Amino acid sequence: MNLLVVLGPTASGKTQLAVQAAHHLDGEIISADSRQVYRGLDIGSGKDLDEYGATPYHLIDVVEPGYEFSLFDFAHSFSQTFSAICERNRLPILAGGTGLYLDAILRGYELVPVSENRALRQELEPFTLDALRKRLQAQRPDQHNTSDLNDRFRLIRAIEIAEAEEQTDTRPLTLPQLTPRIFGLKWPRPLLRQRITKRLRERLDHGMIEEVAGLHEAGVSWETLDYYGLEYRFVAQHLQGQLNRNDLFQKLNSAIHQFAKRQETWFRRMERQGVVIHWLDGEDDPVAELLAACQDLQA
């Protein structure tokens, strides 16, 4: 094994488990979170940097808001970071809940760099959401990321990538040869719901609304904040007067519960595609269980 993977739905305790694993196995953590790459997206993305302590971590706070950090960017950064950690004779630990990032690495997607195509974006601007979906599905019948089908910006970007891949002679990114051991955290649904709701209350009480307001004041548009996911989308609506504080909590809480279900569905899909995930019960002692399964790695 040359890669340990810790995955699970939001609020399942992935960071804590990964940090404990890194402490015992001389590891360094590579974040697999599509929002934590952005500087300033701290509370809403759940960086919880205090949990890492002295444990080295990577792919957090690497780009400014507004930069379109693509799947290729992630895979390229992962490859470089993985190699550097291995050269230090330490264990890379890939930890996070962004299913597309995890799947791309574990199943070795063929990825090429794709720059912004302004002419294509202008051509697609008048298209309805349904028309964009049909165009993408015609180009990619086996589209990996079905969440792209529900977001206009992501749809246009996916079409942009699909067209570039049809036309380019660029060789795909070569990912490192991996022999991963993959662990997933699971909770009974009622307990996971409680954890999600508790964490949301804590984030709202500890400055998440102020964080989003500060990002907008610093020049991040409402449209960009919407792209950065549920917390930023709903808080931005609240700041624009579209939701009162109570509606913000209720609607956002419900949306995060639904998101957790979609994450679990994604992980099941990965298993159907051949990714072997060893599930750990969050109610028991997942750290001990993980370490018992990794005894061969401990000094």
Secondary structure as UniProt FT lines:
FT   STRAND          3..7
FT   TURN            10..11
FT   HELIX           14..25
FT   STRAND          27..31
FT   TURN            34..37
FT   TURN            39..40
FT   TURN            43..46
FT   HELIX           49..51
FT   TURN            52..54
FT   STRAND          57..58
FT   TURN            65..66
FT   HELIX           71..87
FT   TURN            88..89
FT   STRAND          91..96
FT   HELIX           99..106
FT   TURN            107..108
FT   HELIX           118..124
FT   TURN            125..126
FT   HELIX           129..139
FT   TURN            141..142
FT   HELIX           146..150
FT   HELIX           152..167
FT   STRAND          180..186
FT   HELIX           189..205
FT   TURN            206..207
FT   HELIX           208..217
FT   TURN            218..219
FT   HELIX           222..227
FT   HELIX           230..239
FT   TURN            240..241
FT   HELIX           245..272
FT   TURN            273..274
FT   STRAND          278..281
FT   TURN            282..283
FT   HELIX           286..293
FT   HELIX           295..297
//
